[in-house]
Amino acid sequence: MCWSARADLVAGAAVAAVGAAAAVRAGATRRLPLAALPLAALPLLLGAHQLVEAGVWAGWAWARTVWAVVALPLLPLYVPAAVWCATRRRGAAWCTLLGAAVAVPLALALARHPVAAHAHGHTLGYAVGVPAPGLLLAGYLAAVLGALLGSGDRCLRLLGWVTGLGALACALLWRLAFVSTWCALAALASVLLYRWAAVNPSSSASTSPTEPPGSGTG
C-alpha cells in the first residue's frame, strides 16, 4: 500500500484476487451484462497497480513508468468510462469526456519526461513534470468521483464517498506522496465492487442514457 514493497505485494495480491473474483462472479451469475465487467474488474487493475509499485521500491525504471501510466492518464478515463458502461448515465458520459481531457496532457507529460520516484519516509513521491498540476488534479478527481457519486447506485456512491474523503485525508497527511497514497487507498476501497457485482441486478445497466445523474434508485 505504498508504505513498503511488502505492503504493496500483500495488498496488491489481495485486491487483485477480489477483483478477479468479482469479475468471475459477475460473469458466472449473469447478474450483470458484459458491459459492466470493466467496472467489476476495477479492483483487479488497481491490485495489479499496487504490485507494480513493489517494483518501484526495488528501483526498477520500467515499474515507475508503468505505475505512472496507470495512475495518471489511464484511471481518470477508465473509471468514468467503466461507470458509464455499467449504468449508461449521462453524467458518467460527461465525466468520461472530462477524464479524456485530463488524460491527454498527462499522457503527453509522460511521453516527454522520465518518471522519478523518491521515498518520503514510508511513502513514495512521484515527479513527472505535469503542467498545471492543480488544474489537472481537480479535473482528475471530478471525473472519477463525479462518475461514482452520480451513478445512481448506492454501492458506487459509497465508493465515491470513501475515495473522495480518502483523497482529502491523503492531501492533509501525505501531501508529498498524495498520488501514491490515494491510489493505495482507492485500491483497498475498490473491494466494495465485489458486493456491487454480487448483488446488482442486470437491469441496473439498462438505465436510460438521458436520465440525469442521481435520479436512479440507489
C-alpha positions in Angstrom: 0.0 0.0 0.0 2.9 2.3 -0.9 4.4 2.1 2.7 6.8 -0.7 1.7 7.4 -3.2 -1.1 6.0 -6.0 1.1 2.8 -4.0 1.9 2.4 -3.3 -1.8 2.8 -7.0 -2.6 0.3 -8.2 0.1 -2.3 -5.5 -0.6 -1.9 -5.8 -4.3 -2.4 -9.5 -4.4 -5.4 -9.4 -2.1 -7.1 -6.6 -4.0 -6.4 -8.2 -7.4 -7.8 -11.5 -6.1 -11.0 -9.7 -5.1 -11.2 -8.1 -8.5 -10.8 -11.4 -10.3 -13.5 -12.9 -8.0 -15.8 -10.0 -8.7 -15.4 -10.3 -12.5 -15.8 -14.1 -12.4 -18.8 -13.9 -10.1 -20.5 -11.2 -12.2 -20.0 -13.3 -15.3 -20.9 -16.6 -13.8 -24.1 -15.4 -12.2 -25.1 -13.4 -15.2 -26.4 -10.7 -12.8 -24.5 -8.1 -14.8 -24.2 -7.7 -18.6 -20.8 -7.8 -20.2 -20.7 -4.0 -20.4 -20.4 -3.9 -16.6 -17.4 -6.2 -16.4 -14.8 -3.4 -16.7 -16.2 -1.9 -13.6 -16.4 -5.2 -11.7 -12.8 -5.9 -12.7 -11.5 -2.5 -11.5 -10.0 -4.0 -8.3 -8.0 -6.3 -10.5 -6.5 -3.4 -12.3 -5.8 -1.5 -9.0 -4.4 -4.6 -7.3 -2.0 -5.1 -10.2 -1.1 -1.4 -9.9 0.0 -2.0 -6.3 2.0 -5.0 -7.3 3.8 -2.8 -9.9 4.7 -0.3 -7.2 6.6 -3.0 -5.3 8.9 -2.8 -8.3 9.2 0.9 -7.8 10.5 0.3 -4.3 13.1 -2.0 -5.8 14.3 0.8 -8.1 13.1 -0.7 -11.4 12.7 2.1 -14.1 10.0 0.2 -16.0 7.9 -0.1 -12.9 7.9 3.7 -12.4 6.7 4.2 -15.9 4.0 1.5 -15.8 2.8 2.8 -12.4 2.6 6.3 -13.7 0.8 5.3 -16.9 -1.9 3.6 -14.9 -2.2 6.3 -12.2 -2.1 9.3 -14.4 -3.7 9.0 -17.9 -5.4 5.7 -17.6 -7.5 5.8 -14.4 -9.3 9.2 -14.9 -10.5 7.8 -18.2 -11.1 4.2 -17.3 -13.1 4.7 -14.1 -15.8 7.1 -15.5 -15.9 5.1 -18.8 -16.5 1.8 -16.8 -19.2 3.5 -14.7 -20.9 4.7 -18.0 -20.7 1.2 -19.5 -22.4 -0.2 -16.3 -25.0 2.5 -15.8 -25.5 4.4 -19.1 -25.8 7.6 -17.0 -25.4 10.8 -18.9 -23.4 12.2 -16.1 -20.9 9.4 -16.4 -20.6 10.1 -20.1 -19.7 13.7 -19.4 -17.2 12.6 -16.7 -15.6 10.3 -19.3 -15.1 13.2 -21.6 -13.6 15.2 -18.8 -11.4 12.3 -17.9 -10.2 12.1 -21.6 -9.4 15.8 -21.5 -7.3 15.3 -18.4 -5.6 12.1 -19.7 -4.3 13.8 -22.8 -1.9 16.3 -21.2 -0.9 13.7 -18.6 0.0 11.2 -21.3 1.9 13.9 -23.2 3.9 14.7 -20.0 4.8 11.0 -19.5 5.9 10.8 -23.2 8.1 13.9 -22.8 9.6 13.4 -19.3 11.0 10.5 -17.4 9.2 9.4 -14.2 11.1 10.0 -11.0 10.2 8.4 -7.6 11.5 9.4 -4.2 10.9 7.8 -0.9 9.5 10.1 1.8 9.8 8.1 4.9 7.4 5.1 4.3 5.7 6.6 1.3 6.7 7.3 -2.3 6.5 10.6 -4.1 6.4 10.7 -7.9 7.6 13.6 -10.2 6.7 13.7 -13.9 6.7 17.4 -14.9 3.0 17.7 -15.3 1.8 21.2 -16.5 -0.8 22.9 -14.4 -0.9 20.1 -11.8 -3.6 21.8 -9.6 -6.0 22.2 -12.5 -5.4 18.6 -13.8 -5.8 17.2 -10.3 -9.1 18.9 -9.9 -10.3 17.6 -13.3 -9.0 14.1 -12.4 -10.9 14.0 -9.2 -14.0 15.5 -10.7 -14.1 12.9 -13.5 -13.5 9.9 -11.2 -15.6 11.0 -8.2 -18.3 12.6 -10.2 -19.0 9.4 -12.2 -19.2 7.3 -9.0 -21.3 9.8 -7.0 -23.6 10.4 -9.9 -24.1 6.8 -10.7 -27.4 6.4 -9.0 -26.2 3.2 -7.3 -25.8 3.0 -3.6 -22.7 0.9 -3.6 -21.0 3.0 -6.2 -21.9 6.2 -4.4 -20.4 4.8 -1.2 -17.2 4.0 -3.1 -17.2 7.6 -4.4 -17.6 9.0 -0.8 -14.8 6.7 0.6 -12.4 7.6 -2.2 -13.3 11.3 -2.0 -12.8 11.5 1.7 -9.6 9.4 1.3 -8.3 12.0 -1.2 -8.8 14.7 1.4 -7.1 12.7 4.1 -4.1 11.9 1.8 -3.7 15.5 0.8 -3.6 16.5 4.5 -1.4 13.7 5.8 0.9 12.8 2.9 1.0 15.9 0.6 4.3 14.9 -0.9 3.1 11.4 -1.7 -0.6 12.2 -2.4 -0.9 10.3 -5.7 0.7 7.1 -4.3 -1.2 7.0 -1.0 -4.5 7.9 -2.7 -4.1 5.2 -5.3 -3.4 2.7 -2.5 -6.5 3.8 -0.6 -8.6 3.6 -3.7 -7.3 0.1 -4.4 -8.4 -1.0 -0.9 -11.8 0.8 -1.2 -12.4 -0.8 -4.6 -13.1 -4.2 -2.9 -16.6 -2.7 -2.4 -17.2 -3.6 -6.1 -17.2 -7.3 -5.1 -20.5 -6.6 -3.3 -21.7 -4.5 -6.2 -21.0 -7.3 -8.7 -22.7 -9.8 -6.4 -26.0 -8.0 -5.6 -26.6 -5.6 -8.5 -29.3 -6.9 -10.9 -28.6 -7.0 -14.6 -31.2 -4.3 -15.2 -29.0 -1.8 -13.4 -27.0 -1.2 -16.6 -30.1 -0.5 -18.7 -30.7 2.9 -17.2 -31.7 5.4 -19.9 -28.7 7.4 -21.2 -30.9 10.5 -20.9 -31.5 10.1 -17.2 -29.8 12.8 -15.2 -27.2 11.7 -12.5 -28.7 10.8 -9.2 -32.2 10.2 -10.4 -32.0 6.4 -10.2 -32.9 4.3 -7.2 -29.7 3.7 -5.2 
